[in-house]
Amino acid sequence: MKKKLTTITASIAALSVAAIAGMSTAAIAQDLTIVGWGGTTQAAHKPAYFEPFMKETGINVIEDEWNGELAKIRAMVETGNVTWDVVQVEGPEVDQGCAEGLFEELDWSRITDKANMVDGTVKECGAGILIWSVIFAYDGDKITGDAPQNWADFWNVDKWPGKRGMRRGAKPMLEIALMADGVAKEDVYNVLSTPEGVDQAFAKLDELKPNILWWKAGAEPQQRLGAGDVAMTAAYNAWVYRIADEEGRNFKMVWDGNQYSTDYWTIIKGTKNLDSAYKFLELSMRPDRQAVFFNKVTYGWTAKGTGEFVDKKVLQHLPTYGSNMDNALETSGAFWLENGESLEKRFQAWVSK
């Protein structure tokens, strides 16, 4: 009898251990690790997506940050040790990672109808989460009346004297130079794909070079604009609005010829939390959830209908509002993946001359 009880007790103990182990595994599986760029963007992801997702599903979100290098993701996938689930990725890296098998090919039936998405925000391995634009800005208290309207005006230092702020990088300065030279936005990459087109872009930059103040970090151009160091500056739209709003500055943004790019959510190939990842993407594509984000960070939405929920005070400053996208140029990830290294090398050599 004693032996029988011991056996039963041992069996119960074994079952208990198994149950606890099972609960532990389930608990681990409930943690969804989401990786972004950090800073104000990730801070706005919390109330817009992370917190409502946790409340709605009971799945815990673990946040992490990265700098866009695919090497870490590549190592995870190749070793089978995938510790990230959903990652915010720029367009060219989505294409590259998809081709390498680093990201899941998305089943859009589990996310939303593709017709609900803004054009260009649906990829095989990426679900667009925000659109950001490079525009140019000027101080409306200093430039009044006949104001600049396009990149050709940005180059016109005779009519609007003063320095010009520009990003120290081939992308998107070469595209902008061609548009300033009269190339239609739909022809920019066809022209830039030829040696003559590249020479044309650099020749146009030569015209403005004596008046250029270069910037690297996104916070720099509007600071220089506010200080009066430049009369106009290329800049990221959300940064311009943020500083203008916080400091009460009358900064004006020119949208004609703005160059835009999309950031995407991707799901890492081999994640153990695939179902949870799809649930998160589905929630992120809801217009009411996106509006929470874009009320805080004035990039452009990717889910149609989001504008209905955005505060009218900020609405006009978003890339996807009204006519802001009418003459916009989408950055070609394919072009820069193929030509980026050589063009960047030439650009930096040109700047240093």
C-alpha positions as a Markdown table, in Angstrom:
| # | Residue | x | y | z |
|---|---|---|---|---|
| 1 | Met | 0.0 | 0.0 | 0.0 |
| 2 | Lys | 2.8 | 2.3 | 0.9 |
| 3 | Lys | 4.5 | 1.5 | -2.4 |
| 4 | Lys | 1.3 | 2.3 | -4.3 |
| 5 | Leu | 0.8 | 5.6 | -2.5 |
| 6 | Thr | 4.4 | 6.5 | -3.2 |
| 7 | Thr | 3.9 | 5.7 | -6.9 |
| 8 | Ile | 0.7 | 7.8 | -7.0 |
| 9 | Thr | 2.4 | 10.7 | -5.2 |
| 10 | Ala | 5.3 | 10.5 | -7.6 |
| 11 | Ser | 2.9 | 10.5 | -10.6 |
| 12 | Ile | 1.1 | 13.5 | -9.2 |
| 13 | Ala | 4.4 | 15.3 | -8.6 |
| 14 | Ala | 5.5 | 14.5 | -12.2 |
| 15 | Leu | 2.2 | 15.8 | -13.5 |
| 16 | Ser | 2.5 | 19.0 | -11.4 |
| 17 | Val | 6.0 | 19.6 | -12.7 |
| 18 | Ala | 4.8 | 19.1 | -16.3 |
| 19 | Ala | 1.9 | 21.5 | -15.7 |
| 20 | Ile | 4.2 | 24.1 | -14.2 |
| 21 | Ala | 6.6 | 23.7 | -17.1 |
| 22 | Gly | 3.7 | 24.0 | -19.5 |
| 23 | Met | 2.5 | 27.1 | -17.8 |
| 24 | Ser | 6.0 | 28.5 | -17.9 |
| 25 | Thr | 6.3 | 27.8 | -21.7 |
| 26 | Ala | 2.9 | 29.4 | -22.3 |
| 27 | Ala | 3.9 | 32.5 | -20.3 |
| 28 | Ile | 7.1 | 32.8 | -22.3 |
| 29 | Ala | 5.1 | 32.4 | -25.5 |
| 30 | Gln | 2.8 | 35.3 | -24.4 |
| 31 | Asp | 5.7 | 37.7 | -24.4 |
| 32 | Leu | 5.9 | 39.5 | -27.8 |
| 33 | Thr | 9.2 | 41.4 | -28.4 |
| 34 | Ile | 8.7 | 44.5 | -30.6 |
| 35 | Val | 11.7 | 46.4 | -31.8 |
| 36 | Gly | 11.8 | 50.0 | -33.0 |
| 37 | Trp | 14.0 | 53.0 | -33.4 |
| 38 | Gly | 13.6 | 54.3 | -29.8 |
| 39 | Gly | 13.1 | 58.0 | -29.1 |
| 40 | Thr | 9.9 | 59.9 | -29.6 |
| 41 | Thr | 8.7 | 57.4 | -32.3 |
| 42 | Gln | 8.8 | 54.5 | -29.9 |
| 43 | Ala | 7.4 | 56.5 | -27.1 |
| 44 | Ala | 4.3 | 57.2 | -29.3 |
| 45 | His | 4.0 | 53.5 | -30.2 |
| 46 | Lys | 3.2 | 52.8 | -26.5 |
| 47 | Pro | -0.2 | 54.5 | -26.2 |
| 48 | Ala | -1.1 | 53.9 | -29.8 |
| 49 | Tyr | -0.2 | 50.2 | -30.1 |
| 50 | Phe | 1.6 | 48.5 | -27.3 |
| 51 | Glu | -0.7 | 49.3 | -24.4 |
| 52 | Pro | -4.0 | 48.6 | -26.1 |
| 53 | Phe | -2.6 | 45.4 | -27.6 |
| 54 | Met | -1.7 | 44.2 | -24.1 |
| 55 | Lys | -5.0 | 45.2 | -22.7 |
| 56 | Glu | -7.0 | 43.6 | -25.6 |
| 57 | Thr | -5.0 | 40.3 | -25.8 |
| 58 | Gly | -3.4 | 39.8 | -22.4 |
| 59 | Ile | -0.1 | 39.3 | -24.3 |
| 60 | Asn | 2.8 | 41.2 | -22.7 |
| 61 | Val | 5.0 | 43.4 | -24.9 |
| 62 | Ile | 8.7 | 43.6 | -24.4 |
| 63 | Glu | 10.3 | 46.6 | -26.1 |
| 64 | Asp | 13.8 | 46.7 | -27.7 |
| 65 | Glu | 15.7 | 49.1 | -30.0 |
| 66 | Trp | 18.0 | 48.7 | -32.9 |
| 67 | Asn | 19.9 | 50.8 | -35.4 |
| 68 | Gly | 18.8 | 49.2 | -38.7 |
| 69 | Glu | 21.6 | 46.7 | -39.2 |
| 70 | Leu | 20.3 | 43.5 | -40.6 |
| 71 | Ala | 23.3 | 41.5 | -39.3 |
| 72 | Lys | 21.7 | 40.9 | -36.0 |
| 73 | Ile | 18.5 | 39.6 | -37.5 |
| 74 | Arg | 20.5 | 37.5 | -40.0 |
| 75 | Ala | 22.3 | 35.9 | -37.1 |
| 76 | Met | 19.1 | 35.1 | -35.2 |
| 77 | Val | 17.5 | 33.4 | -38.3 |
| 78 | Glu | 20.6 | 31.5 | -39.3 |
| 79 | Thr | 21.2 | 30.1 | -35.7 |
| 80 | Gly | 17.5 | 29.5 | -35.0 |
| 81 | Asn | 17.8 | 31.6 | -31.9 |
| 82 | Val | 15.0 | 34.2 | -32.7 |
| 83 | Thr | 14.5 | 36.5 | -29.7 |
| 84 | Trp | 12.8 | 39.3 | -31.6 |
| 85 | Asp | 9.3 | 39.0 | -33.1 |
| 86 | Val | 8.2 | 42.2 | -34.7 |
| 87 | Val | 10.7 | 44.8 | -36.0 |
| 88 | Gln | 10.2 | 48.3 | -37.5 |
| 89 | Val | 12.3 | 48.4 | -40.7 |
| 90 | Glu | 12.8 | 50.9 | -43.5 |
| 91 | Gly | 11.7 | 50.0 | -47.0 |
| 92 | Pro | 15.1 | 49.0 | -48.6 |
| 93 | Glu | 15.9 | 46.7 | -45.7 |
| 94 | Val | 12.5 | 45.1 | -45.9 |
| 95 | Asp | 13.1 | 44.2 | -49.5 |
| 96 | Gln | 16.6 | 42.9 | -48.8 |
| 97 | Gly | 15.6 | 41.0 | -45.7 |
| 98 | Cys | 12.6 | 39.5 | -47.6 |
| 99 | Ala | 14.9 | 38.3 | -50.4 |
| 100 | Glu | 17.2 | 36.7 | -47.9 |
| 101 | Gly | 14.4 | 34.9 | -46.0 |
| 102 | Leu | 14.8 | 36.9 | -42.8 |
| 103 | Phe | 11.2 | 38.0 | -42.6 |
| 104 | Glu | 7.9 | 36.2 | -42.8 |
| 105 | Glu | 6.0 | 36.5 | -46.1 |
| 106 | Leu | 2.8 | 38.1 | -44.8 |
| 107 | Asp | -0.6 | 36.6 | -45.0 |
| 108 | Trp | -2.6 | 39.9 | -45.4 |
| 109 | Ser | -5.9 | 38.1 | -44.7 |
| 110 | Arg | -4.7 | 38.0 | -41.1 |
| 111 | Ile | -4.0 | 41.7 | -41.0 |
| 112 | Thr | -6.4 | 43.8 | -43.1 |
| 113 | Asp | -7.8 | 44.2 | -46.6 |
| 114 | Lys | -5.0 | 45.5 | -48.8 |
| 115 | Ala | -7.5 | 48.0 | -50.2 |
| 116 | Asn | -7.6 | 49.7 | -46.8 |
| 117 | Met | -3.9 | 50.6 | -47.1 |
| 118 | Val | -2.3 | 53.7 | -48.6 |
| 119 | Asp | -0.6 | 53.0 | -51.9 |
| 120 | Gly | 3.0 | 51.8 | -51.5 |
| 121 | Thr | 2.5 | 50.6 | -47.9 |
| 122 | Val | 1.9 | 46.9 | -48.7 |
| 123 | Lys | 4.9 | 44.7 | -49.2 |
| 124 | Glu | 5.4 | 41.0 | -49.4 |
| 125 | Cys | 7.2 | 41.0 | -46.0 |
| 126 | Gly | 6.2 | 44.4 | -44.6 |
| 127 | Ala | 3.1 | 46.2 | -43.3 |
| 128 | Gly | 3.5 | 49.9 | -43.6 |
| 129 | Ile | 3.2 | 51.7 | -40.2 |
| 130 | Leu | 4.3 | 55.3 | -41.0 |
| 131 | Ile | 5.3 | 57.6 | -43.9 |
| 132 | Trp | 7.9 | 60.3 | -43.3 |
| 133 | Ser | 8.9 | 63.0 | -45.7 |
| 134 | Val | 11.8 | 65.3 | -46.5 |
| 135 | Ile | 10.4 | 68.7 | -47.2 |
| 136 | Phe | 11.9 | 72.2 | -47.0 |
| 137 | Ala | 11.0 | 74.8 | -44.5 |
| 138 | Tyr | 11.4 | 78.5 | -44.0 |
| 139 | Asp | 10.6 | 81.0 | -41.2 |
| 140 | Gly | 7.3 | 82.7 | -42.1 |
| 141 | Asp | 8.2 | 85.7 | -40.0 |
| 142 | Lys | 11.2 | 86.4 | -42.1 |
| 143 | Ile | 10.0 | 85.4 | -45.6 |
| 144 | Thr | 6.6 | 87.0 | -46.2 |
| 145 | Gly | 4.6 | 87.8 | -49.3 |
| 146 | Asp | 6.0 | 86.0 | -52.3 |
| 147 | Ala | 7.2 | 82.8 | -50.7 |
| 148 | Pro | 9.1 | 79.8 | -52.2 |
| 149 | Gln | 6.9 | 77.1 | -53.7 |
| 150 | Asn | 9.2 | 74.3 | -54.9 |
| 151 | Trp | 12.8 | 73.0 | -55.0 |
| 152 | Ala | 13.7 | 75.4 | -57.9 |
| 153 | Asp | 12.8 | 78.3 | -55.6 |
| 154 | Phe | 15.0 | 76.7 | -52.9 |
| 155 | Trp | 17.9 | 77.1 | -55.3 |
| 156 | Asn | 17.1 | 80.7 | -56.0 |
| 157 | Val | 19.4 | 82.6 | -53.6 |
| 158 | Asp | 19.1 | 85.8 | -55.6 |
| 159 | Lys | 15.4 | 86.2 | -54.9 |
| 160 | Trp | 15.6 | 84.7 | -51.4 |
| 161 | Pro | 19.1 | 85.3 | -50.1 |
| 162 | Gly | 20.7 | 83.3 | -47.3 |
| 163 | Lys | 22.2 | 79.9 | -46.6 |
| 164 | Arg | 20.4 | 76.6 | -47.3 |
| 165 | Gly | 20.4 | 73.7 | -45.0 |
| 166 | Met | 20.8 | 70.3 | -46.6 |
| 167 | Arg | 21.4 | 66.7 | -45.4 |
| 168 | Arg | 25.0 | 65.5 | -45.9 |
| 169 | Gly | 24.1 | 62.4 | -47.8 |
| 170 | Ala | 23.5 | 61.4 | -51.4 |
| 171 | Lys | 20.0 | 60.2 | -50.5 |
| 172 | Pro | 17.8 | 62.3 | -51.0 |
| 173 | Met | 19.9 | 65.2 | -52.1 |
| 174 | Leu | 20.5 | 63.8 | -55.6 |
| 175 | Glu | 16.8 | 63.3 | -56.3 |
| 176 | Ile | 16.1 | 66.8 | -54.9 |
| 177 | Ala | 18.8 | 68.4 | -57.2 |
| 178 | Leu | 17.2 | 66.8 | -60.2 |
| 179 | Met | 13.7 | 68.1 | -59.3 |
| 180 | Ala | 15.2 | 71.5 | -58.8 |
| 181 | Asp | 16.6 | 71.2 | -62.3 |
| 182 | Gly | 13.2 | 70.6 | -63.8 |
| 183 | Val | 13.1 | 66.8 | -63.9 |
| 184 | Ala | 9.6 | 65.5 | -63.3 |
| 185 | Lys | 9.3 | 63.4 | -60.2 |
| 186 | Glu | 8.2 | 60.3 | -62.2 |
| 187 | Asp | 11.4 | 60.6 | -64.3 |
| 188 | Val | 13.8 | 61.1 | -61.5 |
| 189 | Tyr | 15.1 | 57.6 | -61.1 |
| 190 | Asn | 15.2 | 56.9 | -64.8 |
| 191 | Val | 17.5 | 59.9 | -65.1 |
| 192 | Leu | 19.5 | 59.1 | -62.0 |
| 193 | Ser | 20.1 | 55.6 | -63.3 |
| 194 | Thr | 22.3 | 57.0 | -66.1 |
| 195 | Pro | 25.9 | 58.4 | -65.7 |
| 196 | Glu | 24.6 | 61.6 | -67.4 |
| 197 | Gly | 21.8 | 61.9 | -64.9 |
| 198 | Val | 24.2 | 61.6 | -62.0 |
| 199 | Asp | 26.4 | 64.3 | -63.5 |
| 200 | Gln | 23.4 | 66.5 | -64.0 |
| 201 | Ala | 22.4 | 66.1 | -60.3 |
| 202 | Phe | 26.0 | 67.0 | -59.1 |
| 203 | Ala | 26.1 | 69.9 | -61.6 |
| 204 | Lys | 22.9 | 71.3 | -60.0 |
| 205 | Leu | 24.4 | 70.8 | -56.5 |
| 206 | Asp | 27.5 | 72.7 | -57.7 |
| 207 | Glu | 25.3 | 75.8 | -58.2 |
| 208 | Leu | 24.1 | 75.8 | -54.6 |
| 209 | Lys | 27.2 | 74.5 | -52.9 |
| 210 | Pro | 28.6 | 77.9 | -51.8 |
| 211 | Asn | 25.4 | 78.5 | -49.9 |
| 212 | Ile | 24.9 | 75.1 | -48.2 |
| 213 | Leu | 25.2 | 74.4 | -44.5 |
| 214 | Trp | 25.3 | 70.6 | -44.1 |
| 215 | Trp | 23.4 | 68.7 | -41.4 |
| 216 | Lys | 23.5 | 65.1 | -40.3 |
| 217 | Ala | 21.1 | 64.6 | -37.3 |
| 218 | Gly | 17.4 | 65.1 | -37.7 |
| 219 | Ala | 17.3 | 67.7 | -34.9 |
| 220 | Glu | 19.8 | 70.1 | -36.6 |
| 221 | Pro | 18.0 | 71.8 | -39.5 |
| 222 | Gln | 15.1 | 73.4 | -37.6 |
| 223 | Gln | 17.5 | 74.5 | -34.9 |
| 224 | Arg | 19.6 | 76.3 | -37.5 |
| 225 | Leu | 16.4 | 77.7 | -39.1 |
| 226 | Gly | 15.3 | 79.1 | -35.7 |
| 227 | Ala | 18.7 | 80.6 | -35.0 |
| 228 | Gly | 18.7 | 82.3 | -38.4 |
| 229 | Asp | 21.7 | 80.4 | -39.7 |
| 230 | Val | 19.8 | 79.4 | -42.8 |
| 231 | Ala | 17.0 | 81.0 | -44.7 |
| 232 | Met | 15.6 | 77.6 | -45.8 |
| 233 | Thr | 16.4 | 74.1 | -45.0 |
| 234 | Ala | 15.6 | 70.6 | -46.1 |
| 235 | Ala | 14.3 | 68.7 | -43.1 |
| 236 | Tyr | 12.1 | 65.8 | -41.9 |
| 237 | Asn | 8.5 | 67.1 | -41.7 |
| 238 | Ala | 7.7 | 65.8 | -38.2 |
| 239 | Trp | 10.8 | 67.5 | -36.7 |
| 240 | Val | 9.9 | 70.8 | -38.2 |
| 241 | Tyr | 6.4 | 70.7 | -36.8 |
| 242 | Arg | 7.5 | 69.5 | -33.4 |
| 243 | Ile | 10.0 | 72.4 | -32.9 |
| 244 | Ala | 7.6 | 75.0 | -34.3 |
| 245 | Asp | 4.8 | 73.8 | -32.0 |
| 246 | Glu | 6.9 | 73.6 | -28.9 |
| 247 | Glu | 8.7 | 76.9 | -29.4 |
| 248 | Gly | 5.8 | 78.8 | -31.1 |
| 249 | Arg | 7.7 | 79.4 | -34.3 |
| 250 | Asn | 6.1 | 80.3 | -37.6 |
| 251 | Phe | 7.9 | 77.7 | -39.7 |
| 252 | Lys | 6.3 | 77.0 | -43.0 |
| 253 | Met | 6.7 | 73.7 | -44.8 |
| 254 | Val | 6.8 | 73.3 | -48.6 |
| 255 | Trp | 5.3 | 70.0 | -49.7 |
| 256 | Asp | 5.7 | 70.2 | -53.5 |
| 257 | Gly | 8.3 | 67.6 | -54.5 |
| 258 | Asn | 8.6 | 66.2 | -51.0 |
| 259 | Gln | 10.4 | 62.9 | -50.9 |
| 260 | Tyr | 8.8 | 60.3 | -48.8 |
| 261 | Ser | 9.6 | 56.9 | -47.4 |
| 262 | Thr | 7.7 | 54.2 | -45.5 |
| 263 | Asp | 8.6 | 52.3 | -42.3 |
| 264 | Tyr | 7.2 | 48.8 | -42.0 |
| 265 | Trp | 6.4 | 46.3 | -39.3 |
| 266 | Thr | 8.1 | 43.0 | -40.2 |
| 267 | Ile | 7.8 | 39.6 | -38.5 |
| 268 | Ile | 11.1 | 37.8 | -38.0 |
| 269 | Lys | 11.3 | 34.4 | -39.8 |
| 270 | Gly | 11.2 | 31.6 | -37.2 |
| 271 | Thr | 9.4 | 33.5 | -34.4 |
| 272 | Lys | 7.6 | 31.3 | -31.9 |
| 273 | Asn | 5.0 | 33.9 | -31.5 |
| 274 | Leu | 3.6 | 34.1 | -35.1 |
| 275 | Asp | -0.1 | 34.3 | -34.1 |
| 276 | Ser | 0.6 | 37.0 | -31.6 |
| 277 | Ala | 2.6 | 38.9 | -34.1 |
| 278 | Tyr | -0.2 | 38.8 | -36.6 |
| 279 | Lys | -2.6 | 40.1 | -33.9 |
| 280 | Phe | -0.3 | 43.0 | -33.2 |
| 281 | Leu | -0.1 | 43.9 | -36.9 |
| 282 | Glu | -3.9 | 43.7 | -37.2 |
| 283 | Leu | -4.4 | 46.1 | -34.4 |
| 284 | Ser | -1.7 | 48.5 | -35.7 |
| 285 | Met | -3.5 | 48.8 | -39.0 |
| 286 | Arg | -6.7 | 50.1 | -37.4 |
| 287 | Pro | -7.3 | 53.8 | -38.2 |
| 288 | Asp | -8.3 | 54.8 | -34.7 |
| 289 | Arg | -5.1 | 53.3 | -33.3 |
| 290 | Gln | -2.9 | 54.9 | -35.9 |
| 291 | Ala | -4.5 | 58.3 | -35.1 |
| 292 | Val | -3.3 | 58.1 | -31.5 |
| 293 | Phe | 0.3 | 57.8 | -32.9 |
| 294 | Phe | -0.1 | 60.6 | -35.5 |
| 295 | Asn | -1.6 | 63.0 | -33.0 |
| 296 | Lys | 1.8 | 62.7 | -31.2 |
| 297 | Val | 4.2 | 62.4 | -34.1 |
| 298 | Thr | 3.3 | 64.1 | -37.4 |
| 299 | Tyr | 4.3 | 61.5 | -39.9 |
| 300 | Gly | 1.8 | 60.1 | -42.4 |
| 301 | Trp | -0.7 | 57.3 | -41.8 |
| 302 | Thr | -0.8 | 54.1 | -43.7 |
| 303 | Ala | -4.3 | 53.0 | -43.0 |
| 304 | Lys | -7.0 | 54.8 | -45.0 |
| 305 | Gly | -9.5 | 56.7 | -42.9 |
| 306 | Thr | -7.0 | 57.6 | -40.1 |
| 307 | Gly | -7.4 | 61.3 | -40.9 |
| 308 | Glu | -10.9 | 61.2 | -39.5 |
| 309 | Phe | -9.5 | 60.6 | -36.0 |
| 310 | Val | -6.5 | 63.1 | -36.1 |
| 311 | Asp | -6.7 | 66.4 | -34.4 |
| 312 | Lys | -7.4 | 69.2 | -36.9 |
| 313 | Lys | -4.6 | 71.2 | -35.4 |
| 314 | Val | -2.0 | 68.8 | -36.6 |
| 315 | Leu | -3.8 | 67.3 | -39.6 |
| 316 | Gln | -2.4 | 69.6 | -42.3 |
| 317 | His | 1.2 | 68.9 | -41.2 |
| 318 | Leu | 1.0 | 65.2 | -42.1 |
| 319 | Pro | 2.4 | 63.9 | -45.4 |
| 320 | Thr | -0.8 | 62.0 | -46.2 |
| 321 | Tyr | -3.1 | 65.0 | -45.7 |
| 322 | Gly | -5.0 | 66.6 | -48.6 |
| 323 | Ser | -2.7 | 67.7 | -51.4 |
| 324 | Asn | 0.6 | 67.2 | -49.6 |
| 325 | Met | 1.3 | 64.0 | -51.6 |
| 326 | Asp | 0.2 | 65.4 | -55.0 |
| 327 | Asn | 3.7 | 65.9 | -56.3 |
| 328 | Ala | 5.6 | 63.7 | -53.9 |
| 329 | Leu | 8.4 | 61.4 | -54.9 |
| 330 | Glu | 8.6 | 58.0 | -53.2 |
| 331 | Thr | 12.2 | 57.0 | -52.4 |
| 332 | Ser | 13.2 | 53.9 | -54.5 |
| 333 | Gly | 14.6 | 51.3 | -52.2 |
| 334 | Ala | 15.6 | 49.2 | -55.1 |
| 335 | Phe | 17.6 | 52.0 | -56.7 |
| 336 | Trp | 19.5 | 52.8 | -53.5 |
| 337 | Leu | 20.2 | 49.1 | -52.7 |
| 338 | Glu | 21.9 | 48.8 | -56.1 |
| 339 | Asn | 23.6 | 52.2 | -56.3 |
| 340 | Gly | 23.9 | 53.6 | -52.8 |
| 341 | Glu | 27.5 | 52.7 | -52.0 |
| 342 | Ser | 29.0 | 54.2 | -55.1 |
| 343 | Leu | 26.8 | 57.3 | -55.1 |
| 344 | Glu | 27.4 | 57.9 | -51.4 |
| 345 | Lys | 31.2 | 57.6 | -51.9 |
| 346 | Arg | 31.1 | 60.1 | -54.8 |
| 347 | Phe | 28.8 | 62.5 | -52.8 |
| 348 | Gln | 31.1 | 62.6 | -49.7 |
| 349 | Ala | 34.1 | 63.2 | -51.9 |
| 350 | Trp | 32.3 | 66.0 | -53.6 |
| 351 | Val | 31.3 | 67.6 | -50.3 |
| 352 | Ser | 34.9 | 67.5 | -49.1 |
| 353 | Lys | 36.3 | 69.3 | -52.2 |
